[in-house]
Amino acid sequence: MLSIVRSGPRVVRMEGDVSEILHWLEGRFSFSESPRERVFDGIGEDSTVLVLGERDRERYVAVDSFPDVILAAMLTEGVCSMVKSVRRLPRSILFRVHGDYRPVMEEIAEDFGGRISPLESIWDWDSDSGVIISFTSKSLARPLTMGDMEKDVVLVSMPHETLRTRLRRRAMYLFNRSMEKAEWRQLEIRIYDAFGRYGLHVERLTKALDDLELGLLVGEGWGKDYAHILMPVSVYCIRLFSFFDAKVVKKALIGLEYVEGSDRFADFDLYETKRKISWTDVAAGAYSDRKSMGAAMREEVRAMLEPDQIEELDRLEAEILACAEPSKGEKRWH
């Protein structure tokens, strides 16, 4: 599923005995200390950034938990004396774009009475209310770094939940605004398998397309193809709209055709309208044959997925390989 809007981690300023606070965190929470410019790297909305110490001497710690859980543990254990003050800093929202983020940023600022400011100024906004909206062209389903963010943010004085709900209502419209002259592409994937394992292939393929956020799936069903004149071949089709170039989708499909060991266990043909996208269209002379490209694309696809997503695809892949009863007359991919 294409994720366009999500929350960022919570940020809490905590003053007190920094050494004692850090010692207390050990053994209770998973955390890491980083320089300010890297403290957000790789953490999600379920984490908390603690800004410890007095101004100009702060230490920045990312904790894998929520602020209320951390504070409840402190209260329960009776260690609040090591903390002098606690203050919540503004929440954040990440907005995904595909192209120029500035039209989206400007429209959000106008519609919600926001103020555009440089990204590095987020630490200067010390109010305990309001929201910081940042923009990225990277997938929101993956760990992000500050380097993935665009150089400007929008500061909005509005409750976080209210603003996030309203942005989600307009997410697709605003995402399209960032695409400038680019258009959504109507693509069709045709699945061929001599062993007739279409149900498992569809489950694996749609999960991979969803995890990779390559487009919006809009339909599926049986169709006919003609390997030779007057010789119809049954084919299962998946239809999707993608904001990526068809060659990007084709590269992923080539990687998904192959299993470990450079063996191909299905054929996923890609069509944009009625034009077939061939593997040679995307190889660009970088690979000597389809098998070597398939092995390389398989590794590229897996590098873009999270461990749990890879585990699920491997499970489905094993199920497919376990079903090896050939269908009559279906020899296309051998």
C-alpha positions as CSV (number, residue, x, y, z in Angstrom):
1,M,0.0,0.0,0.0
2,L,1.3,3.4,-0.9
3,S,2.0,5.4,2.3
4,I,1.9,9.1,1.7
5,V,1.4,10.5,5.3
6,R,2.8,9.2,8.6
7,S,3.8,10.5,11.9
8,G,7.4,11.0,13.0
9,P,8.9,10.1,16.4
10,R,7.9,12.0,19.5
11,V,10.4,14.5,21.0
12,V,10.7,15.2,24.7
13,R,13.1,17.7,26.4
14,M,14.2,16.4,29.8
15,E,16.5,18.3,32.2
16,G,18.1,16.8,35.3
17,D,21.0,14.5,36.1
18,V,21.9,13.3,32.5
19,S,24.3,10.6,33.6
20,E,21.8,9.1,36.0
21,I,19.1,9.2,33.4
22,L,21.2,7.4,30.9
23,H,22.3,4.8,33.5
24,W,18.6,4.2,34.4
25,L,17.7,3.7,30.7
26,E,20.2,0.9,30.4
27,G,18.7,-2.5,30.8
28,R,15.1,-1.1,30.6
29,F,14.9,0.3,27.1
30,S,16.7,-0.1,23.8
31,F,18.2,3.2,23.0
32,S,21.1,4.9,21.2
33,E,22.8,8.2,21.6
34,S,23.7,10.2,18.4
35,P,24.7,13.7,17.3
36,R,21.7,16.0,16.8
37,E,21.9,15.8,13.0
38,R,21.6,12.0,13.1
39,V,19.4,11.3,16.0
40,F,16.3,10.7,13.7
41,D,18.1,8.4,11.4
42,G,16.4,5.0,11.1
43,I,13.8,5.4,13.8
44,G,10.0,5.4,13.3
45,E,6.9,6.8,14.8
46,D,7.0,4.3,17.7
47,S,10.2,5.8,19.1
48,T,11.0,8.8,21.3
49,V,13.9,11.3,21.0
50,L,15.0,12.5,24.4
51,V,16.8,15.9,24.5
52,L,18.7,15.6,27.7
53,G,20.4,18.4,29.6
54,E,20.5,22.1,29.6
55,R,20.6,24.3,26.4
56,D,23.8,24.3,24.5
57,R,24.9,21.2,26.3
58,E,22.2,18.8,25.2
59,R,22.6,15.1,24.5
60,Y,20.3,13.4,22.0
61,V,19.0,9.9,22.7
62,A,16.6,7.8,20.5
63,V,14.6,5.4,22.7
64,D,12.5,2.5,21.2
65,S,9.4,3.3,23.2
66,F,6.7,5.9,23.8
67,P,7.2,8.9,26.2
68,D,4.3,7.8,28.5
69,V,5.9,4.3,28.9
70,I,9.2,5.9,29.8
71,L,7.7,8.3,32.3
72,A,5.4,5.7,33.8
73,A,8.4,3.5,34.5
74,M,10.2,6.3,36.2
75,L,7.2,7.1,38.3
76,T,6.6,3.5,39.3
77,E,10.3,2.9,40.2
78,G,10.4,6.2,42.2
79,V,13.3,7.7,40.4
80,C,11.7,11.0,39.4
81,S,14.1,12.9,41.6
82,M,16.8,12.6,38.9
83,V,14.6,14.6,36.5
84,K,14.2,18.3,37.1
85,S,11.7,19.1,34.2
86,V,10.0,17.4,31.3
87,R,8.7,19.3,28.2
88,R,7.1,17.9,25.1
89,L,8.4,19.4,21.8
90,P,6.3,19.6,18.6
91,R,5.2,16.4,16.9
92,S,6.1,15.8,13.3
93,I,4.5,14.5,10.1
94,L,6.3,13.1,7.1
95,F,4.7,13.7,3.7
96,R,5.9,11.7,0.6
97,V,6.2,13.4,-2.7
98,H,7.2,12.2,-6.2
99,G,9.0,15.1,-7.9
100,D,8.8,18.7,-6.8
101,Y,7.8,19.1,-3.2
102,R,7.5,22.9,-3.3
103,P,3.9,23.1,-4.7
104,V,2.8,20.7,-2.0
105,M,4.6,22.5,0.7
106,E,3.2,25.9,-0.4
107,E,-0.4,24.6,-0.7
108,I,-0.2,23.0,2.8
109,A,1.2,26.2,4.3
110,E,-1.6,28.3,2.7
111,D,-4.4,25.9,3.6
112,F,-3.4,25.4,7.2
113,G,-1.9,28.7,8.0
114,G,1.6,27.3,8.3
115,R,5.0,28.9,8.1
116,I,7.7,27.6,5.7
117,S,11.1,27.3,7.4
118,P,14.5,25.6,6.7
119,L,14.8,22.0,7.9
120,E,17.6,22.8,10.3
121,S,15.3,25.2,12.2
122,I,13.2,22.5,13.6
123,W,15.1,22.6,16.9
124,D,14.4,26.3,17.3
125,W,10.7,25.8,17.5
126,D,10.4,25.2,21.3
127,S,6.7,25.3,21.6
128,D,5.0,22.3,23.1
129,S,2.1,22.5,20.5
130,G,1.9,22.5,16.8
131,V,3.3,20.2,14.1
132,I,6.4,20.1,11.9
133,I,5.7,18.8,8.4
134,S,8.7,17.5,6.4
135,F,8.8,16.1,2.9
136,T,10.7,13.2,1.3
137,S,10.7,11.4,-2.0
138,K,11.6,8.1,-0.2
139,S,9.3,5.4,0.8
140,L,7.7,6.0,4.3
141,A,7.7,2.3,4.9
142,R,11.5,2.2,5.1
143,P,13.8,3.7,7.8
144,L,14.7,7.3,6.8
145,T,17.6,9.6,7.6
146,M,17.7,13.4,7.8
147,G,19.5,13.3,4.5
148,D,16.3,11.9,2.9
149,M,14.4,15.0,3.8
150,E,13.9,18.0,1.6
151,K,15.5,21.2,2.8
152,D,12.3,23.0,3.9
153,V,9.5,22.2,6.4
154,V,6.1,23.7,7.2
155,L,5.3,24.7,10.8
156,V,1.6,24.4,11.6
157,S,0.0,25.5,14.9
158,M,-2.7,22.8,15.0
159,P,-3.2,19.6,17.0
160,H,-1.2,16.7,15.6
161,E,-4.1,14.2,15.2
162,T,-6.4,16.8,13.6
163,L,-3.8,17.9,11.1
164,R,-2.8,14.3,10.2
165,T,-6.4,13.3,9.6
166,R,-7.0,16.3,7.3
167,L,-3.7,15.7,5.4
168,R,-4.7,12.0,4.8
169,R,-8.0,13.1,3.3
170,R,-6.0,15.1,0.7
171,A,-3.0,12.9,0.5
172,M,-3.5,11.6,-3.1
173,Y,-4.4,15.0,-4.4
174,L,-1.3,16.6,-2.9
175,F,0.9,13.7,-4.0
176,N,-0.3,14.2,-7.6
177,R,0.6,17.9,-7.3
178,S,4.2,16.9,-6.7
179,M,4.3,14.9,-9.9
180,E,4.3,18.0,-12.1
181,K,4.0,16.8,-15.8
182,A,4.5,13.1,-14.9
183,E,1.5,10.8,-15.3
184,W,0.2,7.6,-13.7
185,R,1.0,4.7,-16.0
186,Q,-1.5,2.0,-16.7
187,L,0.3,-1.4,-16.5
188,E,-0.6,-5.0,-16.9
189,I,1.4,-8.0,-15.6
190,R,0.8,-11.3,-17.3
191,I,1.7,-14.4,-15.3
192,Y,2.8,-17.6,-17.0
193,D,3.6,-20.8,-15.1
194,A,4.0,-24.3,-16.6
195,F,3.0,-25.7,-13.2
196,G,-0.2,-23.7,-12.8
197,R,0.7,-22.3,-9.4
198,Y,-1.2,-19.0,-10.2
199,G,-2.8,-18.5,-6.8
200,L,0.5,-18.6,-5.0
201,H,2.2,-16.5,-7.6
202,V,-0.5,-13.8,-7.3
203,E,-0.2,-13.8,-3.5
204,R,3.6,-13.4,-3.7
205,L,3.6,-10.9,-6.5
206,T,0.9,-8.6,-5.1
207,K,2.6,-8.7,-1.7
208,A,6.0,-7.8,-3.3
209,L,4.4,-5.0,-5.3
210,D,2.7,-3.7,-2.2
211,D,5.8,-3.9,-0.1
212,L,7.9,-2.2,-2.8
213,E,5.2,0.5,-3.2
214,L,5.4,0.2,-7.0
215,G,1.9,1.3,-7.6
216,L,-1.8,0.8,-6.9
217,L,-3.3,-2.6,-7.7
218,V,-6.7,-2.0,-9.4
219,G,-7.7,-5.5,-10.6
220,E,-6.8,-9.0,-11.6
221,G,-8.3,-11.9,-13.6
222,W,-7.9,-14.5,-16.3
223,G,-7.1,-13.6,-19.9
224,K,-5.8,-15.0,-23.1
225,D,-2.5,-14.6,-24.9
226,Y,-1.3,-16.1,-28.2
227,A,2.1,-17.9,-28.2
228,H,1.5,-18.6,-31.8
229,I,-1.3,-17.7,-34.3
230,L,-4.6,-19.4,-33.3
231,M,-2.9,-21.0,-30.3
232,P,-4.4,-19.3,-27.2
233,V,-2.6,-19.6,-23.8
234,S,-4.3,-19.0,-20.5
235,V,-2.7,-16.1,-18.6
236,Y,-3.5,-14.5,-15.3
237,C,-3.3,-10.7,-15.3
238,I,-2.7,-8.1,-12.6
239,R,-3.5,-4.5,-13.4
240,L,-2.0,-1.6,-11.7
241,F,-1.4,2.1,-11.9
242,S,2.2,3.2,-11.2
243,F,3.9,6.6,-10.8
244,F,7.2,4.9,-11.8
245,D,8.5,4.5,-15.3
246,A,7.5,1.0,-16.6
247,K,11.2,0.0,-16.7
248,V,11.5,0.4,-13.0
249,V,8.6,-2.0,-12.5
250,K,10.0,-4.4,-15.1
251,K,13.3,-4.6,-13.2
252,A,11.5,-5.6,-10.0
253,L,9.5,-8.2,-11.9
254,I,12.6,-9.8,-13.4
255,G,14.1,-10.1,-9.9
256,L,10.8,-11.7,-8.7
257,E,10.9,-14.3,-11.5
258,Y,14.1,-15.8,-10.1
259,V,14.7,-18.0,-7.1
260,E,18.0,-18.5,-5.2
261,G,20.5,-20.0,-7.5
262,S,19.6,-18.1,-10.7
263,D,16.7,-20.4,-11.6
264,R,13.6,-18.9,-13.1
265,F,10.3,-20.4,-11.9
266,A,7.7,-18.2,-13.7
267,D,7.4,-15.6,-16.4
268,F,6.0,-12.1,-15.5
269,D,5.5,-10.1,-18.7
270,L,4.8,-6.4,-18.4
271,Y,2.7,-4.3,-20.8
272,E,2.1,-0.6,-20.8
273,T,-1.1,-0.2,-22.7
274,K,-0.4,-2.7,-25.5
275,R,3.4,-2.4,-25.6
276,K,5.4,-5.2,-24.1
277,I,8.4,-4.1,-21.9
278,S,11.2,-6.5,-22.6
279,W,14.1,-7.3,-20.3
280,T,16.4,-5.9,-23.0
281,D,14.7,-2.6,-22.7
282,V,16.0,-2.3,-19.1
283,A,19.3,-4.2,-19.4
284,A,21.0,-1.3,-21.3
285,G,23.9,-3.5,-22.1
286,A,24.8,-4.0,-18.4
287,Y,24.1,-7.7,-18.4
288,S,25.2,-10.5,-20.8
289,D,22.0,-12.5,-20.5
290,R,18.7,-12.5,-18.7
291,K,19.8,-15.0,-16.1
292,S,22.6,-12.8,-14.8
293,M,20.3,-9.8,-14.8
294,G,17.6,-11.8,-12.9
295,A,20.1,-12.8,-10.2
296,A,21.2,-9.2,-9.8
297,M,17.6,-7.8,-9.7
298,R,16.6,-10.5,-7.2
299,E,19.3,-9.2,-4.8
300,E,18.3,-5.6,-5.5
301,V,14.6,-6.3,-4.7
302,R,15.5,-8.1,-1.5
303,A,17.8,-5.1,-0.5
304,M,14.7,-2.8,-0.6
305,L,12.6,-5.0,1.7
306,E,12.5,-5.3,5.5
307,P,13.5,-8.6,7.1
308,D,9.9,-9.7,7.9
309,Q,8.9,-8.9,4.3
310,I,11.7,-11.0,3.0
311,E,10.8,-13.9,5.3
312,E,7.2,-13.8,4.0
313,L,8.3,-13.8,0.4
314,D,10.7,-16.7,1.1
315,R,7.8,-18.7,2.7
316,L,5.6,-18.2,-0.4
317,E,8.6,-19.0,-2.7
318,A,9.1,-22.3,-0.8
319,E,5.4,-23.1,-1.2
320,I,5.5,-22.4,-4.9
321,L,8.6,-24.6,-5.4
322,A,6.9,-27.4,-3.5
323,C,4.1,-27.5,-6.0
324,A,5.8,-28.9,-9.1
325,E,3.0,-30.7,-11.0
326,P,3.2,-29.4,-14.6
327,S,0.0,-28.2,-16.4
328,K,-0.9,-29.8,-19.7
329,G,0.5,-28.0,-22.8
330,E,1.9,-25.1,-20.8
331,K,5.7,-25.0,-21.7
332,R,6.1,-21.3,-22.3
333,W,8.7,-20.4,-19.7
334,H,11.0,-23.4,-20.1
